[in-house]
């Protein structure tokens, strides 16, 4: 239920990317890139609605909005679980 592993992989040949796209195609996979103009909104919507998100072509540095997600900084607010992205 609560994995300690991170959902990141290095895939220079694109095999893992193709596998994820094939495996998740029936689950409403959303594919985006970090430099996409709607990146933050896409990320937020996928988290909010529990959709699978594949972020392609990440560089050596990640957007700060990803930090609380990768660090699994989930907080309880009432009976809901929330992650604050892009806020101090």
LINDAUR-V869835 format. One line per field, one symbol per residue. ss: DSSP state (H for helix, E for strand, L for the rest). A space follows every 50 residues. Layout:
ss=???
//
This chain:
ss=LLLLLLLLLLLLLLHHHHHHHHHHHHHLLEEEELLLLLHHHHHHHHHHHL LLEEEELLLLLLLHHHHHHHLLLEEEELLEEEELLLLL
//
